[in-house]
């Protein structure tokens, strides 16, 4: 854990003499772990705020889908220097009922997850189209990756706080839990389709502005 690393390496620095290069290497580890812990604590509080506030804490307004995606892509730009994310948006999409910063945060978390768990260089496809009638007006968002896919057990735990898959990377295990809480607060339905070796497709049904009471 980051706290164990911080305590362990600072104890080494206090008890032993190191040459400047070795001391700097240890301090860089401590700094990286402190940053990781700061992110973790921030996400824990963020999740608690979303869970306690629910829909009442959102500032809903008609929001264009393309604006949400532009904001989300900017949020994962550092993770996607190769431009792996490809957009395919149907024309004439209705605006959705959204708290734009929160919904963009959820999409950033989902895209971050797809980029981290996909094979380097593989594409992450993001599509959006109007939900077919006679359902209530809505927009369907799809995030499709070519990652390792998930077993049924992994799929059941994807939105569980602190759970991470086998390819853990540097995540905190809270990103997808926060994603689900934000989607639930927006009244959005989330569908997950995945299988080992077949990638993952995440489909989000977002109510159009005016489709449900704000």
C-alpha positions in Angstrom: 0.0 0.0 0.0 1.2 3.6 -0.5 1.3 4.3 3.2 3.4 1.2 4.0 5.8 2.3 1.2 6.0 5.9 2.6 6.7 4.7 6.1 9.2 2.0 5.1 11.3 4.2 2.8 11.3 7.2 5.2 12.5 4.9 8.0 15.3 3.7 5.8 16.3 7.3 5.1 16.2 8.1 8.8 18.2 5.1 10.0 20.8 4.7 7.3 23.2 6.9 5.3 22.8 6.8 1.5 24.8 8.5 -1.2 22.9 11.4 -2.9 21.8 9.3 -5.9 20.4 6.5 -3.7 18.7 9.0 -1.4 17.1 10.7 -4.3 15.8 7.4 -5.8 14.1 6.6 -2.4 12.6 10.1 -2.2 11.2 9.8 -5.7 9.5 6.5 -4.6 8.1 8.2 -1.5 6.9 11.2 -3.5 5.1 8.9 -6.1 3.5 6.9 -3.3 2.3 10.1 -1.6 0.8 11.4 -4.8 -1.0 8.0 -5.2 -2.3 8.2 -1.7 -3.5 11.7 -2.2 -5.5 10.6 -5.3 -6.9 7.6 -3.3 -8.1 9.8 -0.4 -9.6 12.3 -2.8 -11.5 9.6 -4.6 -12.7 8.1 -1.4 -14.2 11.5 -0.3 -15.6 12.0 -3.8 -17.3 8.7 -3.8 -18.8 9.4 -0.3 -20.1 12.8 -1.5 -21.8 11.3 -4.6 -23.3 8.4 -2.6 -24.7 10.8 0.1 -25.9 13.5 -2.3 -27.4 11.4 -5.0 -29.5 13.0 -7.7 -30.4 15.9 -5.4 -26.8 17.1 -5.4 -26.6 17.3 -9.3 -27.1 20.5 -11.2 -28.9 19.1 -14.3 -29.1 21.1 -17.5 -29.6 20.2 -21.2 -26.1 19.3 -22.4 -24.8 18.4 -25.9 -23.3 15.0 -26.0 -20.4 16.1 -28.2 -19.5 18.7 -25.6 -19.4 16.1 -22.9 -17.1 13.8 -25.0 -14.8 16.7 -25.8 -14.4 17.4 -22.1 -13.9 13.7 -21.4 -11.2 13.3 -24.1 -9.4 16.3 -22.7 -9.4 14.5 -19.3 -7.6 11.4 -20.7 -5.3 13.2 -23.2 -2.2 12.4 -21.1 -3.1 8.7 -21.2 -3.7 8.7 -25.0 -0.7 10.3 -26.7 -1.2 7.9 -29.7 -4.8 9.1 -30.2 -6.3 5.6 -29.7 -9.8 6.9 -29.0 -12.0 7.0 -32.1 -15.3 8.8 -32.1 -18.4 8.0 -34.1 -21.4 10.3 -33.3 -24.7 10.1 -35.1 -26.0 13.5 -36.3 -28.8 15.3 -34.6 -28.4 13.8 -31.1 -30.7 15.4 -28.5 -29.1 17.0 -25.5 -29.0 14.9 -22.4 -30.0 15.8 -18.8 -26.6 16.2 -17.2 -24.5 17.7 -14.5 -21.8 18.3 -17.1 -18.7 18.2 -14.8 -19.9 15.1 -13.0 -21.0 13.2 -16.1 -17.7 14.1 -17.9 -15.9 12.8 -14.8 -17.7 9.5 -15.1 -16.8 9.2 -18.8 -13.2 10.1 -18.0 -13.1 7.2 -15.5 -14.6 4.8 -18.1 -12.2 5.9 -20.8 -9.2 5.8 -18.4 -10.2 2.2 -17.5 -10.4 1.1 -21.2 -7.1 2.7 -22.1 -5.3 1.2 -19.1 -6.6 -2.3 -19.6 -6.3 -2.5 -23.4 -3.3 -3.7 -25.3 -0.9 -0.8 -26.2 -1.8 0.6 -29.6 -5.3 -0.9 -29.8 -8.2 1.3 -30.5 -10.9 2.4 -28.1 -14.1 3.1 -30.0 -16.7 5.6 -28.7 -20.1 5.8 -30.4 -23.2 7.7 -29.7 -26.7 7.5 -31.3 -30.3 8.2 -30.4 -32.1 5.3 -28.6 -34.7 3.7 -30.8 -38.3 4.6 -30.1 -40.8 3.9 -28.6 -38.6 4.1 -25.6 -38.3 7.4 -23.7 -36.0 9.8 -25.5 -32.4 8.9 -24.7 -28.9 8.8 -26.1 -26.9 5.6 -26.2 -23.2 5.9 -25.5 -20.9 2.9 -26.2 -17.3 2.5 -25.2 -15.7 -0.6 -26.9 -12.1 -1.7 -26.3 -10.0 -4.6 -27.5 -8.6 -5.5 -24.0 -8.3 -8.9 -22.4 -12.0 -9.0 -21.5 -13.5 -10.2 -18.2 -14.9 -13.3 -16.7 -18.5 -13.2 -15.4 -17.1 -12.9 -11.8 -14.9 -9.9 -12.9 -17.9 -8.3 -14.6 -19.9 -8.6 -11.4 -17.1 -6.9 -9.4 -16.2 -4.1 -11.9 -18.2 -1.4 -10.0 -17.1 -2.6 -6.6 -15.0 0.0 -4.6 -11.3 -0.9 -4.4 -11.6 -3.9 -6.8 -9.1 -4.1 -9.6 -8.6 -6.6 -12.3 -5.5 -8.8 -12.8 -3.8 -6.1 -14.9 -3.9 -3.7 -12.0 -1.7 -0.9 -13.4 -1.6 2.2 -11.2 -5.3 2.5 -10.6 -7.0 3.1 -7.2 -9.9 0.7 -7.7 -12.4 3.5 -7.3 -12.7 4.9 -10.8 -15.5 2.6 -12.0 -17.3 2.7 -8.6 -17.5 6.5 -9.0 -18.5 6.0 -12.6 -21.5 3.8 -11.6 -22.6 6.1 -8.8 -22.6 9.1 -11.1 -24.6 7.2 -13.7 -27.1 6.0 -11.2 -27.6 9.6 -10.0 -28.3 10.6 -13.6 -30.9 7.9 -14.0 -28.7 6.3 -16.7 -28.7 2.5 -17.4 -25.4 0.8 -17.8 -24.9 -2.5 -19.7 -21.6 -4.5 -19.7 -20.8 -7.1 -22.3 -17.4 -8.9 -22.1 -15.7 -12.2 -22.3 -12.1 -13.4 -21.9 -10.1 -12.5 -25.0 -13.0 -10.7 -26.6 -12.6 -7.1 -25.2 -15.3 -5.2 -23.4 -18.3 -3.1 -24.5 -19.8 -0.6 -22.0 -23.2 0.8 -23.1 -24.8 3.8 -21.3 -28.4 4.9 -21.8 -28.6 8.6 -20.9 -32.0 10.1 -20.6 -32.5 13.1 -23.0 -33.2 16.5 -21.5 -36.8 16.7 -20.4 -37.3 12.8 -20.6 -37.3 12.6 -16.7 -37.9 15.0 -13.9 -34.8 16.9 -12.9 
